[in-house]
Amino acid sequence: MSDRTMTRQVLLFISVFSLSSVHGQVSYSIPEEMAKGSLVGNIAQDLGLDIKRLKSGKARIYTGDSAEYIELNKERGVLLIKNRIDREALCGQTTPCALHFQIILENPMEFYSITVEVTDVNDNPPVFKKSDIRFRISESALTGAKFILERAIDPDVGINGLQSYSLSSNGNFALKLQNQAGGSKHVEMILQKALDREKQEQISIVLTAMDGGEPQISGTAQIHVTVLDANDNAPVFTQPIYRATITENAQKGTAVTKVSAHDADQGTNGKITYSVTNTQDDFPEMFEINYVDGEVILTGEIDYEKSHHYQIHVQASDDGGLTDSCKINLDVIDLNDNKPAINIMSKTNVITEDSIPGTVVTMINVQDPDSGENGQVQCSINNNIPFTIKSTTNNFFTLVTDSDLDRERASEYNISVTCSDEGVPSLSSSVTLTLQISDVNDNAPVFERSSYEAYIIENNTPGISIFTVKARDADWNQNARVSYILEDSSVNGVPVSSYVSVSADSGVIHAGRSFDYEQIMDFQFRVKAQDGGSPPLSSNVTVKIMIQDQNDNTPQVLYPVQTSSSLVAEMVPRSADVGYLVTKVVAVDVDSGQNAWLSYKLQKATDRALFEVGLQNGEIRTIRQVNDKDAVKQRLTVVVEDNGQPSRSATVNVNVAVADSFPEVLSEFTDFTHDKEYNDNLTFYLVLALAVVSFLFITCLVVIISVKIYRWRQSRVLYHSSLPVIPYYPPRYADTLGTGTLQHVYNYEVCRTTDSRKSDCKFVRPCSQNVLIMDPSSTGTMQRMQSENNMLDEPDSPAEQKPPNADWRFTQGQRPGPSGAGGPPEMAMGTGPWPNPPTEAEQLQALMAAANEVSEATATLGPGTMGLSTRYSPQFTLQHVPDYRQNVYIPGSTATLTSNPQQQQQQQQMLMQQQMAAQQQALQAQPSEASAQPEPPKAAQTPASKKKSTKKEKK
């Protein structure tokens, strides 16, 4: 196909009219058989649309049920060939041949009707149904006899269709063409010269059919003529054109019509045979004819929607080969056999409730292939919904909103669209559209009440919940989420937010403080409920809080005035009669109601038989005659009590002077003030003393238990230590006061393990004190002993052992024990051997004596000490009773005493040498101190002696 043939012509017709959406119509003309992707037209330019509009509107082509031959390129705004277009297959002989489709746009919804006319291209040659045509002609055929030739078929139309016929050169026949209605040509072969069978029995002629296209295309058929003997009369039809009708969907075998022809000849030359010829390819097998009687019978299916008119060509032939032809025009009667087809072109599933009336929701195309009233369609929707359906153009409908929408009344609509034709009976189709109504924040929160009142008892706990306000919002989701806000206001000049608070989510109102009915009895404020929409909507409600009184105030006595600086007394003359008004107690209660009802009672009086108090008015009156025996000083205690539950009361002291003159009263009331103060403070001091005594008792009990537990734990720690505990006991360690009861008194010191890093012990001179003083502030480790006044103050120095000091030895007179007990002189000089281990009886006596002194001196204990008297060392504890079978460690010496006699002798010798060396070093180091006489140690004061001395000092 040449480029010249493929040249397209574009015809543009635009008509724009306004309904619910804008429509336009554009027509194009293109040749058939264009290549895929070829340009049809610039639709954006022709419609006056922007390419951005095509993209944003999601432009698309809607063709209904037809095949898509055209596609839209939104990037370029042009229409392109999508599939090959064959005009003959698409439209057949129908002219003009056009494609009809719509271009749909959204946001807003628009559609445009597009018509593309497909022009014919000479792409089909004329074709004869039979390539060989045979005739049997009698030689007696007259000149001018006509022989009907089969017409060629050219699917092309117009100039490209069949235009002319021609016969090849021959001496007998010529070609004659006759134009018929509808543009077709009737082809006849005319006998120009009589036939002579004897000269030529078979004649072959070529029939050529030519179209008018460029280049011209032709088709041929071979005509074979057999010359027969004479048959000079041809069959003749009764009428050249027959007309008939048939209803669509008629059953097969239905008689369409009947044709008739007659032949003047007789015999076999007059016998006529009927046949159907020259039918279109679309219905070659839809009809057949009875070749004997000429009745045309339906053999196919008739569908008005496919073709509503048929032409049937019938030929009558006799045995001599003479023929005649006629035409049957068959019209098809339409039946209402097709329901309307509803096609949704574009629809919206969700629409906002604030959409204005007339908003397009859905565009619908309805197609009914029937004709006339059978194809006329009307659409309707269900009633009682705010929508209506309108007809825009032929078979196009739009569903639009008819009134305001309200999601709170209906959040979803099921719209049933029913389309019916006007046939009898009417056929209809329906489709259901589901439309969601999206929420718009058009409803403000509404409180359940127009105002609220709540009650709360005074002296409430801050933060307690008072009550709850509740508001509801008819909207949905975020638009219905209600938050509660306390509006700014003030109560007596104080922001209301300091009184109450509102929970934003639940609306619970909490008390922000403890209320006092006497300060404020009620107050009101406003709470705002606000939804979460944009913009938010809100409503207000007034809340009034009523504070209920509680009996939390005691009565206040206004008269008589109670002061500590002056004394007020009422004077009653001795001549007062019964019922004499002495005074009146005036009191008030700031509470309200029955909490403020006061009653007066006489609690105590110097003489109850002399006075009475009015229960309601507080008047103090005499109940008998005052006489000379009545005391001048009269004290009345009046109780003022309210009526609350529980009741509260106040007391007032009324001083009454029974006298006739003021000097007499003044002499009697000089010490009233002192007594008043004493009575006022007596109860307070009694309660305070009881509390202090109880606290001290509990504290002492806890301290004693703690000390016991601590000592027990210390004993367990030392007992389970990995290193052995080695006791030592100097010989004849005696009390200087001579108050001991045992012959031998022993001093023990615990040698701690290596993990005992700190010690609370300090050592002083043995010659001046025989008690080791425990200093809690000392953290040093016991390292060595010094003579005279030197203390062990080096906590971190390594332990050094020195020879035993002579100060560990005491004379016989310094040792406690039975009278006359003494030792050898070497013991007195510090050179004798260690004494023998004490017996079990002596050990038991020592333990019992130590236990007694522990119990006596417990009150003077410091932490970590036993607090024994001067007889025993502080290191002596009940938990560490020495085992005399163990080795004995001597402080300041490397010698160890064991139970072996030989070892004891060796150790004694070494000990004597070390002691001699230590004495010499001490004499050289401190000659002045060595000559001084040591003072005898003073007896330690007991708690009892301390108290006695303190009392003596005070005296």
ZAMARGU-4260 file (C-alpha; in steps of 0.2 Angstrom, whole numbers, plus 5000, padded with zeros to 4 digits):
<rodrens>
0) 5000/5000/5000 | 5008/5016/4994 | 5011/5032/5005 | 4999/5041/4994 | 4986/5028/4998
5) 4989/5029/5017 | 4987/5048/5017 | 4974/5052/5030 | 4962/5066/5031 | 4956/5074/5047
10) 4939/5082/5049 | 4936/5090/5065 | 4919/5094/5072 | 4918/5100/5089 | 4901/5104/5098
15) 4902/5108/5116 | 4886/5109/5127 | 4883/5110/5146 | 4874/5098/5156 | 4881/5091/5173
20) 4898/5089/5164 | 4906/5096/5149 | 4905/5086/5133 | 4913/5088/5116 | 4913/5079/5099
25) 4928/5077/5088 | 4928/5067/5071 | 4943/5060/5062 | 4944/5052/5045 | 4958/5039/5043
30) 4961/5025/5030 | 4960/5007/5034 | 4975/4996/5036 | 4986/5009/5044 | 5001/5002/5054
35) 5000/5000/5072 | 5005/5016/5082 | 5000/5027/5067 | 4994/5044/5072 | 4975/5047/5071
40) 4975/5065/5078 | 4980/5077/5092 | 4965/5075/5103 | 4972/5087/5116 | 4974/5101/5104
45) 4958/5097/5095 | 4948/5097/5112 | 4957/5112/5119 | 4964/5102/5133 | 4980/5103/5142
50) 4991/5087/5143 | 4992/5090/5162 | 4973/5089/5162 | 4974/5072/5153 | 4986/5065/5166
55) 4977/5072/5181 | 4960/5067/5175 | 4966/5049/5171 | 4960/5051/5154 | 4955/5034/5146
60) 4945/5028/5131 | 4928/5020/5134 | 4922/5009/5119 | 4908/4999/5128 | 4908/4981/5122
65) 4917/4985/5106 | 4935/4981/5102 | 4948/4994/5105 | 4956/4999/5088 | 4962/5017/5095
70) 4972/5020/5110 | 4976/5037/5119 | 4994/5043/5122 | 4992/5054/5137 | 5010/5059/5136
75) 5008/5067/5119 | 4989/5070/5119 | 4987/5060/5103 | 4976/5046/5097 | 4986/5031/5090
80) 4981/5015/5080 | 4981/5001/5093 | 4975/4987/5081 | 4974/4984/5062 | 4958/4991/5056
85) 4950/4981/5042 | 4935/4991/5035 | 4927/4977/5026 | 4928/4966/5042 | 4922/4980/5053
90) 4908/4987/5042 | 4906/4977/5027 | 4896/4986/5013 | 4890/4999/5026 | 4896/5017/5022
95) 4902/5027/5030 | 4911/5016/5042 | 4915/5024/5058 | 4922/5020/5075 | 4913/5028/5090
100) 4920/5029/5107 | 4922/5041/5122 | 4936/5049/5131 | 4933/5050/5150 | 4941/5062/5162
105) 4939/5062/5181 | 4941/5076/5194 | 4929/5083/5188 | 4921/5070/5178 | 4920/5074/5159
110) 4918/5064/5143 | 4920/5068/5125 | 4913/5058/5110 | 4925/5054/5097 | 4920/5048/5079
115) 4934/5040/5068 | 4928/5037/5050 | 4938/5023/5042 | 4939/5026/5023 | 4941/5012/5011
120) 4958/5007/5003 | 4958/4997/4987 | 4965/4982/4996 | 4953/4969/4989 | 4951/4963/4971
125) 4934/4958/4963 | 4931/4940/4965 | 4919/4928/4956 | 4911/4915/4967 | 4913/4903/4953
130) 4929/4903/4943 | 4920/4893/4929 | 4903/4898/4922 | 4895/4886/4910 | 4881/4889/4898
135) 4871/4877/4887 | 4864/4887/4873 | 4853/4881/4859 | 4859/4885/4842 | 4842/4892/4838
140) 4844/4905/4851 | 4839/4922/4843 | 4851/4936/4841 | 4849/4947/4856 | 4846/4933/4868
145) 4852/4938/4886 | 4862/4927/4897 | 4864/4932/4915 | 4882/4932/4922 | 4887/4929/4940
150) 4892/4946/4947 | 4909/4948/4955 | 4910/4953/4973 | 4922/4967/4979 | 4922/4970/4997
155) 4928/4988/4994 | 4916/5002/4993 | 4915/5018/4983 | 4928/5020/4969 | 4937/5005/4975
160) 4923/4994/4973 | 4917/4985/4957 | 4916/4997/4943 | 4916/4987/4926 | 4916/4971/4917
165) 4923/4966/4901 | 4923/4950/4889 | 4937/4943/4880 | 4935/4945/4861 | 4923/4932/4853
170) 4912/4933/4838 | 4895/4929/4846 | 4893/4937/4862 | 4894/4955/4869 | 4893/4962/4887
175) 4879/4973/4894 | 4878/4981/4911 | 4863/4988/4919 | 4863/4999/4935 | 4852/4994/4949
180) 4845/5002/4964 | 4858/5002/4978 | 4873/5005/4966 | 4875/4987/4960 | 4876/4982/4942
185) 4867/4968/4933 | 4878/4959/4921 | 4871/4951/4905 | 4879/4942/4890 | 4870/4946/4874
190) 4870/4935/4859 | 4875/4946/4844 | 4877/4933/4832 | 4868/4917/4830 | 4876/4901/4835
195) 4880/4887/4824 | 4883/4871/4833 | 4890/4863/4818 | 4904/4877/4817 | 4908/4878/4835
200) 4901/4868/4848 | 4911/4875/4863 | 4915/4893/4865 | 4927/4899/4879 | 4926/4917/4885
205) 4935/4926/4899 | 4924/4938/4910 | 4935/4951/4918 | 4928/4962/4933 | 4938/4978/4937
210) 4937/4990/4951 | 4940/5009/4951 | 4955/5010/4963 | 4972/5015/4959 | 4981/5005/4955
215) 4966/4996/4947 | 4963/4978/4952 | 4953/4965/4943 | 4946/4947/4944 | 4942/4935/4930
220) 4930/4920/4927 | 4930/4908/4913 | 4914/4906/4903 | 4911/4890/4894 | 4897/4889/4882
225) 4890/4873/4875 | 4879/4875/4860 | 4863/4865/4860 | 4850/4862/4849 | 4836/4875/4847
230) 4826/4881/4862 | 4819/4897/4857 | 4809/4903/4873 | 4816/4907/4889 | 4808/4907/4907
235) 4800/4923/4912 | 4796/4928/4931 | 4779/4935/4935 | 4788/4950/4943 | 4805/4956/4943
240) 4806/4961/4962 | 4798/4952/4976 | 4795/4959/4993 | 4794/4950/5010 | 4796/4952/5028
245) 4801/4940/5042 | 4802/4942/5061 | 4819/4940/5069 | 4822/4924/5079 | 4811/4915/5067
250) 4813/4896/5067 | 4823/4887/5054 | 4812/4880/5040 | 4800/4896/5040 | 4794/4900/5022
255) 4800/4917/5017 | 4791/4919/5000 | 4788/4910/4984 | 4793/4915/4966 | 4785/4909/4950
260) 4791/4909/4931 | 4784/4902/4916 | 4791/4896/4899 | 4782/4895/4883 | 4791/4880/4877
265) 4785/4863/4879 | 4792/4847/4885 | 4809/4847/4892 | 4812/4865/4885 | 4798/4872/4895
270) 4803/4863/4912 | 4809/4877/4924 | 4822/4875/4938 | 4824/4888/4952 | 4840/4892/4961
275) 4847/4906/4973 | 4861/4915/4966 | 4872/4930/4969 | 4869/4931/4988 | 4881/4940/4999
280) 4895/4930/5008 | 4887/4935/5025 | 4872/4924/5022 | 4875/4911/5009 | 4867/4897/5018
285) 4853/4907/5027 | 4840/4904/5013 | 4837/4890/5000 | 4824/4888/4987 | 4814/4873/4981
290) 4820/4871/4964 | 4804/4864/4958 | 4791/4876/4965 | 4801/4891/4969 | 4797/4892/4988
295) 4811/4901/4998 | 4814/4893/5015 | 4824/4900/5030 | 4839/4889/5034 | 4849/4901/5046
300) 4846/4912/5061 | 4839/4929/5058 | 4845/4943/5070 | 4839/4960/5067 | 4854/4967/5077
305) 4866/4959/5064 | 4856/4964/5048 | 4839/4971/5046 | 4838/4969/5027 | 4842/4955/5015
310) 4842/4954/4996 | 4840/4936/4988 | 4843/4934/4969 | 4833/4919/4961 | 4836/4912/4944
315) 4824/4902/4933 | 4832/4890/4920 | 4824/4878/4908 | 4832/4863/4901 | 4837/4872/4885
320) 4848/4883/4895 | 4837/4899/4894 | 4836/4908/4911 | 4828/4923/4919 | 4831/4931/4936
325) 4822/4941/4949 | 4826/4949/4966 | 4818/4946/4983 | 4819/4961/4996 | 4817/4953/5013
330) 4815/4965/5028 | 4818/4959/5046 | 4805/4964/5059 | 4813/4968/5076 | 4808/4960/5092
335) 4811/4966/5109 | 4823/4952/5113 | 4838/4962/5121 | 4839/4969/5138 | 4847/4986/5141
340) 4866/4983/5145 | 4872/4995/5159 | 4890/5000/5158 | 4898/5010/5172 | 4909/5023/5164
345) 4915/5031/5179 | 4910/5031/5198 | 4914/5037/5214 | 4914/5026/5229 | 4916/5039/5243
350) 4908/5056/5243 | 4909/5069/5257 | 4893/5074/5266 | 4896/5092/5262 | 4895/5089/5243
355) 4883/5102/5235 | 4868/5096/5226 | 4871/5092/5208 | 4888/5083/5212 | 4891/5070/5199
360) 4893/5053/5207 | 4892/5040/5193 | 4892/5041/5174 | 4882/5027/5165 | 4881/5021/5147
365) 4866/5011/5143 | 4865/5001/5126 | 4850/4992/5119 | 4853/4984/5102 | 4835/4984/5098
370) 4827/4997/5087 | 4813/5009/5089 | 4804/5009/5105 | 4812/4993/5109 | 4829/5002/5110
375) 4823/5017/5119 | 4829/5016/5137 | 4824/5025/5153 | 4833/5024/5169 | 4827/5026/5187
380) 4834/5024/5205 | 4826/5019/5221 | 4815/5032/5230 | 4819/5041/5247 | 4837/5044/5243
385) 4845/5061/5240 | 4851/5056/5223 | 4843/5058/5205 | 4848/5051/5188 | 4848/5062/5173
390) 4850/5059/5154 | 4864/5069/5147 | 4864/5063/5129 | 4857/5048/5120 | 4860/5032/5131
395) 4871/5042/5143 | 4865/5045/5161 | 4873/5053/5176 | 4869/5050/5194 | 4870/5066/5204
400) 4866/5072/5222 | 4848/5079/5223 | 4849/5087/5241 | 4861/5089/5255 | 4869/5074/5263
405) 4871/5070/5281 | 4882/5055/5286 | 4874/5055/5304 | 4857/5050/5296 | 4864/5038/5283
410) 4883/5034/5281 | 4880/5022/5266 | 4868/5021/5252 | 4864/5006/5241 | 4858/5014/5225
415) 4849/5003/5213 | 4849/5009/5195 | 4836/5001/5184 | 4835/5004/5165 | 4820/4998/5155
420) 4816/4999/5137 | 4799/5004/5130 | 4796/4987/5121 | 4781/4976/5124 | 4784/4968/5135
425) 4797/4979/5143 | 4814/4972/5147 | 4825/4979/5160 | 4842/4978/5169 | 4848/4984/5185
430) 4864/4987/5195 | 4867/4992/5213 | 4880/5005/5217 | 4887/5006/5235 | 4891/5024/5240
435) 4900/5028/5256 | 4897/5045/5264 | 4913/5052/5272 | 4912/5062/5288 | 4914/5080/5289
440) 4916/5089/5306 | 4899/5097/5305 | 4892/5092/5323 | 4898/5100/5339 | 4899/5090/5355
445) 4883/5090/5365 | 4883/5088/5383 | 4870/5076/5391 | 4863/5090/5402 | 4861/5109/5400
450) 4870/5112/5416 | 4877/5101/5430 | 4877/5102/5449 | 4888/5092/5460 | 4890/5091/5479
455) 4906/5088/5489 | 4909/5088/5507 | 4922/5100/5514 | 4939/5095/5520 | 4940/5083/5505
460) 4956/5075/5499 | 4964/5085/5485 | 4963/5076/5469 | 4947/5066/5473 | 4935/5064/5459
465) 4919/5074/5461 | 4909/5069/5446 | 4909/5067/5427 | 4903/5077/5413 | 4899/5068/5397
470) 4897/5075/5379 | 4893/5066/5363 | 4898/5070/5346 | 4887/5063/5331 | 4902/5063/5320
475) 4914/5049/5317 | 4932/5044/5321 | 4943/5059/5324 | 4929/5071/5322 | 4920/5062/5336
480) 4934/5062/5348 | 4929/5073/5362 | 4942/5082/5374 | 4936/5092/5389 | 4944/5108/5393
485) 4942/5119/5409 | 4938/5137/5403 | 4948/5151/5411 | 4938/5160/5425 | 4941/5165/5443
490) 4933/5162/5459 | 4935/5176/5472 | 4950/5182/5462 | 4958/5165/5461 | 4959/5155/5445
495) 4947/5141/5444 | 4961/5129/5439 | 4967/5130/5457 | 4950/5123/5463 | 4946/5110/5451
500) 4954/5101/5436 | 4945/5091/5421 | 4952/5075/5414 | 4954/5079/5395 | 4949/5061/5390
505) 4936/5056/5402 | 4928/5072/5408 | 4931/5067/5426 | 4931/5083/5437 | 4944/5082/5451
510) 4946/5093/5466 | 4962/5103/5465 | 4962/5108/5484 | 4953/5104/5500 | 4938/5115/5501
515) 4932/5124/5517 | 4914/5128/5518 | 4917/5142/5529 | 4927/5151/5516 | 4917/5146/5500
520) 4900/5138/5500 | 4898/5136/5481 | 4906/5141/5465 | 4903/5138/5446 | 4914/5136/5431
525) 4912/5132/5413 | 4919/5116/5404 | 4921/5116/5386 | 4919/5100/5375 | 4930/5101/5359
530) 4930/5088/5346 | 4946/5083/5336 | 4940/5089/5319 | 4948/5102/5308 | 4943/5115/5312
535) 4937/5109/5329 | 4919/5112/5335 | 4915/5114/5354 | 4901/5118/5366 | 4901/5124/5384
540) 4891/5119/5399 | 4890/5127/5416 | 4895/5117/5431 | 4891/5122/5449 | 4900/5114/5464
545) 4890/5114/5480 | 4901/5112/5496 | 4893/5103/5510 | 4897/5108/5528 | 4906/5097/5539
550) 4908/5099/5558 | 4926/5104/5557 | 4926/5119/5568 | 4925/5120/5587 | 4914/5133/5595
555) 4923/5149/5598 | 4920/5157/5615 | 4918/5176/5613 | 4914/5180/5632 | 4922/5179/5644
560) 4938/5183/5636 | 4952/5170/5640 | 4969/5179/5642 | 4985/5173/5650 | 4990/5191/5655
565) 4975/5197/5665 | 4962/5189/5676 | 4943/5192/5673 | 4931/5188/5687 | 4913/5190/5690
570) 4907/5197/5706 | 4892/5190/5715 | 4886/5199/5731 | 4883/5188/5746 | 4865/5195/5746
575) 4862/5187/5729 | 4845/5178/5728 | 4841/5162/5719 | 4842/5164/5700 | 4854/5178/5701
580) 4862/5181/5684 | 4881/5180/5686 | 4886/5181/5668 | 4883/5174/5651 | 4894/5163/5641
585) 4894/5169/5623 | 4900/5157/5610 | 4898/5155/5591 | 4902/5141/5579 | 4907/5146/5561
590) 4899/5129/5554 | 4881/5130/5548 | 4865/5120/5551 | 4865/5109/5566 | 4884/5109/5566
595) 4882/5127/5573 | 4868/5123/5586 | 4877/5126/5603 | 4873/5119/5620 | 4881/5124/5637
600) 4885/5112/5651 | 4894/5115/5668 | 4908/5103/5668 | 4916/5106/5685 | 4914/5120/5698
605) 4920/5124/5715 | 4903/5122/5722 | 4891/5113/5710 | 4876/5117/5722 | 4878/5136/5719
610) 4878/5138/5700 | 4870/5132/5685 | 4872/5135/5666 | 4857/5137/5654 | 4858/5124/5641
615) 4853/5135/5626 | 4858/5152/5631 | 4874/5149/5642 | 4868/5160/5656 | 4876/5156/5673
620) 4864/5159/5687 | 4863/5154/5706 | 4852/5140/5711 | 4852/5144/5729 | 4855/5158/5741
625) 4873/5164/5743 | 4878/5163/5761 | 4894/5167/5771 | 4901/5150/5771 | 4903/5150/5752
630) 4921/5152/5747 | 4926/5169/5739 | 4935/5161/5725 | 4923/5151/5713 | 4929/5143/5697
635) 4917/5136/5685 | 4922/5126/5669 | 4908/5128/5656 | 4908/5116/5641 | 4901/5123/5624
640) 4897/5109/5613 | 4889/5109/5595 | 4877/5097/5588 | 4888/5090/5574 | 4892/5071/5572
645) 4904/5069/5580 | 4902/5084/5591 | 4915/5097/5595 | 4917/5107/5611 | 4926/5120/5619
650) 4929/5124/5637 | 4929/5141/5646 | 4934/5145/5664 | 4923/5157/5673 | 4930/5165/5689
655) 4917/5170/5701 | 4921/5181/5716 | 4908/5179/5730 | 4911/5196/5739 | 4903/5213/5742
660) 4919/5223/5740 | 4933/5224/5728 | 4948/5223/5740 | 4942/5207/5747 | 4942/5200/5729
665) 4959/5206/5725 | 4967/5198/5740 | 4959/5181/5735 | 4963/5181/5717 | 4982/5185/5717
670) 4987/5167/5712 | 4974/5163/5700 | 4985/5166/5685 | 4998/5154/5691 | 4985/5141/5694
675) 4977/5144/5677 | 4994/5142/5669 | 4998/5126/5679 | 4981/5118/5675 | 4983/5123/5656
680) 5000/5115/5655 | 4998/5100/5666 | 4990/5089/5653 | 5003/5093/5640 | 5018/5089/5651
685) 5010/5073/5657 | 5007/5067/5639 | 5025/5073/5634 | 5033/5064/5649 | 5024/5048/5644
690) 5029/5049/5626 | 5048/5052/5631 | 5048/5038/5644 | 5040/5026/5631 | 5053/5031/5618
695) 5068/5029/5629 | 5062/5012/5635 | 5060/5006/5617 | 5077/5013/5612 | 5086/5005/5627
700) 5078/4989/5623 | 5083/4990/5605 | 5101/4995/5609 | 5103/4980/5621 | 5096/4968/5609
705) 5108/4975/5596 | 5123/4974/5607 | 5119/4956/5611 | 5117/4951/5593 | 5133/4961/5589
710) 5143/4952/5602 | 5137/4935/5597 | 5141/4939/5579 | 5159/4944/5584 | 5161/4929/5594
715) 5155/4918/5579 | 5167/4927/5567 | 5182/4925/5578 | 5177/4907/5583 | 5176/4902/5565
720) 5192/4911/5559 | 5205/4902/5550 | 5218/4907/5563 | 5218/4901/5581 | 5213/4912/5595
725) 5227/4912/5608 | 5223/4919/5625 | 5236/4925/5637 | 5235/4929/5656 | 5248/4938/5666
730) 5252/4931/5683 | 5244/4937/5698 | 5235/4952/5690 | 5227/4959/5705 | 5216/4974/5709
735) 5224/4988/5719 | 5209/4991/5729 | 5209/4974/5736 | 5190/4971/5733 | 5192/4955/5724
740) 5184/4939/5730 | 5195/4927/5721 | 5213/4922/5725 | 5218/4924/5707 | 5211/4936/5694
745) 5216/4934/5676 | 5216/4945/5662 | 5213/4939/5644 | 5217/4947/5627 | 5211/4941/5611
750) 5223/4939/5597 | 5213/4943/5582 | 5216/4935/5565 | 5225/4944/5550 | 5208/4950/5543
755) 5205/4960/5559 | 5211/4977/5552 | 5205/4989/5565 | 5204/4989/5584 | 5195/4999/5596
760) 5208/4996/5611 | 5220/5008/5619 | 5233/5003/5632 | 5239/5014/5646 | 5252/5011/5659
765) 5249/4995/5670 | 5257/5004/5685 | 5244/5018/5685 | 5229/5008/5678 | 5225/4990/5677
770) 5210/4993/5665 | 5212/4993/5646 | 5202/5008/5640 | 5192/5006/5624 | 5191/5021/5613
775) 5178/5020/5599 | 5187/5033/5589 | 5203/5023/5588 | 5205/5013/5572 | 5223/5008/5575
780) 5229/4990/5576 | 5236/4984/5593 | 5255/4983/5589 | 5265/4985/5605 | 5265/4991/5623
785) 5275/5005/5629 | 5280/5008/5647 | 5274/5023/5658 | 5262/5035/5649 | 5266/5030/5631
790) 5250/5024/5621 | 5249/5012/5606 | 5244/5025/5592 | 5252/5017/5577 | 5237/5008/5568
795) 5246/5005/5552 | 5263/4999/5558 | 5268/4981/5557 | 5266/4971/5573 | 5283/4970/5582
800) 5286/4958/5597 | 5297/4964/5611 | 5302/4956/5627 | 5290/4956/5641 | 5289/4972/5652
805) 5291/4971/5671 | 5275/4981/5672 | 5265/4965/5669 | 5271/4959/5686 | 5263/4965/5702
810) 5268/4963/5720 | 5260/4951/5732 | 5251/4965/5741 | 5243/4970/5725 | 5236/4953/5720
815) 5218/4949/5726 | 5216/4932/5734 | 5215/4924/5751 | 5224/4931/5766 | 5242/4926/5767
820) 5243/4921/5749 | 5260/4926/5742 | 5272/4921/5730 | 5291/4919/5729 | 5301/4935/5729
825) 5306/4933/5710 | 5288/4935/5705 | 5287/4951/5714 | 5303/4957/5705 | 5296/4951/5689
830) 5309/4938/5686 | 5299/4923/5692 | 5291/4910/5681 | 5273/4911/5676 | 5260/4904/5688
835) 5252/4887/5686 | 5236/4887/5677 | 5220/4890/5688 | 5209/4876/5694 | 5192/4874/5687
840) 5184/4881/5703 | 5194/4897/5701 | 5189/4898/5683 | 5171/4896/5687 | 5172/4910/5701
845) 5181/4922/5689 | 5167/4919/5676 | 5153/4922/5689 | 5161/4938/5695 | 5164/4945/5678
850) 5146/4941/5674 | 5140/4951/5689 | 5150/4966/5685 | 5144/4965/5667 | 5126/4966/5672
855) 5130/4981/5684 | 5140/4991/5671 | 5129/4988/5656 | 5122/5006/5656 | 5140/5013/5655
860) 5145/5002/5640 | 5152/5009/5624 | 5151/5000/5608 | 5163/4986/5607 | 5168/4985/5626
865) 5162/4975/5641 | 5163/4989/5653 | 5170/4979/5668 | 5177/4986/5683 | 5195/4989/5686
870) 5197/4971/5691 | 5196/4964/5674 | 5203/4969/5657 | 5190/4975/5644 | 5196/4961/5633
875) 5188/4948/5645 | 5172/4942/5637 | 5160/4928/5641 | 5161/4922/5623 | 5180/4919/5624
880) 5183/4908/5639 | 5201/4902/5637 | 5205/4885/5634 | 5221/4881/5645 | 5226/4867/5634
885) 5230/4879/5620 | 5247/4888/5619 | 5248/4904/5628 | 5254/4920/5618 | 5264/4933/5628
890) 5262/4951/5621 | 5278/4959/5617 | 5287/4942/5617 | 5291/4929/5604 | 5289/4915/5617
895) 5274/4904/5618 | 5269/4894/5634 | 5263/4877/5631 | 5258/4862/5642 | 5275/4854/5639
900) 5287/4857/5654 | 5302/4857/5644 | 5296/4870/5632 | 5289/4880/5647 | 5307/4881/5655
905) 5315/4886/5639 | 5302/4899/5636 | 5304/4905/5654 | 5322/4908/5652 | 5320/4917/5635
910) 5306/4928/5644 | 5318/4932/5658 | 5332/4938/5646 | 5320/4948/5636 | 5312/4957/5651
915) 5330/4961/5658 | 5334/4969/5641 | 5318/4979/5641 | 5321/4986/5658 | 5338/4992/5654
920) 5332/5001/5638 | 5317/5009/5648 | 5329/5015/5662 | 5341/5023/5648 | 5327/5030/5638
925) 5318/5039/5653 | 5329/5041/5668 | 5318/5055/5675 | 5302/5045/5674 | 5310/5029/5681
930) 5313/5038/5697 | 5295/5044/5699 | 5284/5034/5710 | 5268/5028/5701 | 5252/5034/5708
935) 5240/5021/5714 | 5226/5018/5702 | 5209/5026/5707 | 5194/5015/5708 | 5182/5018/5693
940) 5166/5027/5697 | 5150/5017/5695 | 5134/5025/5689 | 5128/5026/5707 | 5143/5035/5713
945) 5142/5047/5699 | 5124/5051/5703 | 5128/5054/5722 | 5143/5065/5718 | 5132/5075/5706
950) 5119/5078/5719 | 5132/5084/5732 | 5139/5096/5719 | 5121/5103/5717 | 5119/5105/5735
</rodrens>
